[in-house]
């Protein structure tokens, strides 16, 4: 009989924990697709794809197993708990000796859509950082248009991906991407104080805002539907339209307060739109213009850096390990990944002027195994005899002294 309360894990953890030895575990997911196929032998089977927003897993049910009827009853879009006895089959990946499902309650669905604890906390932290950095913008026009944006679209950001693939391609990935970009932009402005920090922060917030209509997940699911706006316009023109709309609304309500401000409000708006338009950096990457101000150039590179760092993190988590330090290429990165150099451990280093304690050093020597890099082979009998003779001679001299 299966364990009545197996470990609850994410799909990603299920894959990490799997070994050739079967173990009973369960995960919460949405049924992404149920496909009926035919094997080479002409027998029918089902292929079910489950997703939990961070990863997905395919389970197969063949016609000679009890799971075939269960798969037949599943429908795309359902939220279920999947329990089973999972193992790493090697060539065919993670498989199950048996599996079963049950429908989730409304509360369980809400919790699943919000993300697991660590994931949800990370997005909460980024959202707080975004609000804090917006509050620190000195220019009231840029601060005002950013506040309007968050008030209108903050909830939608929590269910929008920063991309369909490659980086932050998950529910709420956009808020992580934008938050990290704003933090990075702040650090760069400290090194280059001539940059317009207010403009750069606003540009980071708005640069991908068109993806709210291109990469938004369904409100009640993990599906990222294709939209007419996303296909016919793309996120850059849509983002410029959003920024323009919010700016016009702000000026209609509060424009009189800004008349005496420098630089002129229309110039501020124009530079913000340029950052949105130029953030892809090159015409060949779909940018309608290239960066023509320092802030636009910095925004382009900050965007690229954060995307690439996410690609590396995803690659280390998901790519096949080719050797101890080498992982298979994670596209679109240019080659195989190599394990990064660990941070220097200062606690393990002794100051250069500190004299080692001889007793401590001898203790360390006694603990070392014989086969070490400094002594790779066991000493032969003659060498050990010579060492014993030298030690006796040294002790004899010390006693005479």
CORHU-V198315 format. One record per pair of residues at least 4 apart in sequence whose C-alpha atoms are under 7 Angstrom apart, sorted by the first residue. I is the first residue (numbers start at 1). J is the second residue. Records with the same first field share a line. If there is no record, write none. Layout:
I: J / J
//
This chain:
3: 24
6: 24 / 25 / 26
7: 25 / 26
8: 25 / 26 / 27
9: 13 / 14 / 26 / 27
10: 14 / 27
11: 15 / 27 / 52 / 55 / 56 / 57
12: 16 / 55
13: 17
14: 18
15: 94
18: 86 / 87 / 88 / 94
19: 87 / 88
20: 87 / 88 / 89
21: 87
22: 85 / 86 / 87
23: 85 / 86 / 87
24: 84 / 85 / 86
25: 83 / 84 / 85
26: 81 / 82 / 83 / 84
27: 81 / 82 / 83
28: 52 / 80 / 81 / 82
29: 50 / 51 / 52 / 79 / 80 / 81
30: 50 / 51 / 52 / 77 / 78 / 79 / 80
31: 49 / 50 / 51 / 75 / 76 / 77 / 78 / 79
32: 49 / 50 / 51 / 76 / 77
33: 48 / 49 / 76
34: 46 / 47 / 48 / 49 / 75 / 76
35: 46 / 47 / 48
36: 44 / 45 / 46 / 47
37: 44 / 45 / 46
38: 42 / 43 / 44 / 45
39: 43 / 44
44: 62 / 63
45: 60 / 61 / 62 / 63
46: 60 / 61 / 62 / 68 / 71
47: 58 / 59 / 60 / 61
48: 58 / 59 / 60
49: 56 / 57 / 58 / 59
50: 56 / 57 / 58
51: 55 / 56 / 57
52: 56
53: 170 / 171 / 222
54: 170
61: 65 / 67 / 68 / 71
62: 68
63: 68
67: 71 / 99
68: 72
69: 73
70: 74
79: 103 / 104 / 109
80: 101 / 102 / 103 / 104
81: 101 / 102 / 103 / 104
82: 99 / 100 / 101 / 102
83: 99 / 100 / 101
84: 96 / 98 / 99 / 100
85: 96 / 97 / 98 / 99
86: 94 / 95 / 96 / 97
87: 94 / 95 / 96
88: 93 / 94 / 95
89: 93 / 94 / 95
104: 108 / 109
105: 109
106: 110
107: 111
108: 112
109: 113
110: 114
111: 115
112: 116
113: 221
114: 120
115: 119 / 120
116: 120
117: 121
118: 122
119: 123
120: 124
121: 125
122: 126
123: 127 / 175 / 176
124: 128
125: 129
126: 130 / 175 / 176 / 179
127: 131 / 175 / 179
128: 132
129: 133 / 179
130: 134 / 179
131: 135
132: 136
133: 137
134: 143 / 146
135: 143
137: 143 / 198
138: 198
139: 143 / 198
140: 144
141: 145
142: 146 / 198 / 202
143: 147
144: 148
145: 149 / 246 / 247 / 250
146: 150 / 202
147: 151
148: 152 / 246
149: 153
150: 154
153: 157
154: 158
156: 160 / 212
157: 172 / 174 / 175 / 212
158: 171 / 172 / 175
159: 171 / 172 / 216 / 217
160: 171 / 172 / 173 / 174 / 212 / 215 / 216 / 217
161: 168 / 169 / 170 / 171 / 172 / 173 / 174 / 215 / 216
162: 167 / 168 / 169 / 173 / 174 / 177 / 215
163: 167 / 168 / 169 / 215
164: 169 / 215
165: 169
166: 311
167: 307 / 310 / 311
168: 173 / 174 / 177 / 310
169: 173
171: 217 / 222
172: 176
173: 177
174: 178
175: 179
176: 180
177: 181 / 306
178: 182 / 204 / 205
179: 183
180: 184
181: 185 / 204 / 302 / 303 / 306
182: 186 / 201 / 204
183: 187
184: 188 / 302
185: 189 / 200 / 201 / 302
186: 190
187: 191
188: 192
189: 193 / 195 / 197
195: 294 / 295
196: 200 / 295
197: 201
198: 202
199: 203 / 272
200: 204 / 295 / 299
201: 205
202: 206
203: 207 / 272 / 275 / 276
204: 299
206: 239 / 276
207: 239 / 275 / 276 / 279
208: 235 / 239
209: 239
210: 214 / 235 / 236 / 238 / 239
211: 215 / 216 / 235
212: 216
213: 229 / 230
214: 226 / 227 / 229 / 230 / 234 / 235
215: 224
216: 224
217: 221 / 222 / 223 / 224 / 225
218: 222 / 223 / 224
226: 230
227: 231
228: 232
229: 233 / 234
230: 234 / 235
233: 237 / 238
234: 238
235: 239
236: 240 / 276 / 277
237: 241
238: 242
239: 243 / 276
240: 244 / 273 / 276
241: 245
242: 246
243: 247
244: 248
245: 249
246: 250
247: 251
248: 252
249: 253
250: 254 / 255
251: 255
255: 259
263: 267 / 268
264: 268
265: 269
266: 270
267: 271
268: 272
269: 273
270: 274
271: 275
272: 276
273: 277
274: 278
275: 279 / 296
277: 287 / 288 / 289
278: 287 / 288 / 289 / 290 / 291 / 296
279: 296 / 299 / 300
280: 285 / 286 / 287 / 300
281: 287 / 290 / 291 / 300
282: 286 / 287 / 290
283: 287 / 288 / 289 / 290
291: 296 / 297
292: 296
293: 297
294: 298
295: 299
296: 300
297: 301
298: 302
299: 303
300: 304
301: 305
302: 306
303: 307
304: 308
305: 309
306: 310
307: 311
308: 312
309: 313
310: 314
311: 315
312: 316
313: 317
314: 318
315: 319 / 330
316: 327
319: 327 / 328 / 330
320: 327 / 328
321: 326 / 327 / 328
322: 326 / 327 / 328
323: 327
325: 338 / 339
326: 336 / 337 / 338 / 339
327: 336 / 337 / 338
328: 336 / 337
329: 333 / 335 / 336 / 337
350: 354
357: 361
358: 362
359: 363
360: 364
361: 365
362: 366
363: 367
364: 368
370: 375 / 378
371: 375 / 376 / 377 / 378
372: 376
379: 383 / 384
380: 384
381: 385
382: 386
383: 387
384: 388
385: 389
386: 390
387: 391
388: 392
389: 393
390: 394
391: 395
392: 396
393: 397
394: 398
395: 399
396: 400
397: 401
//
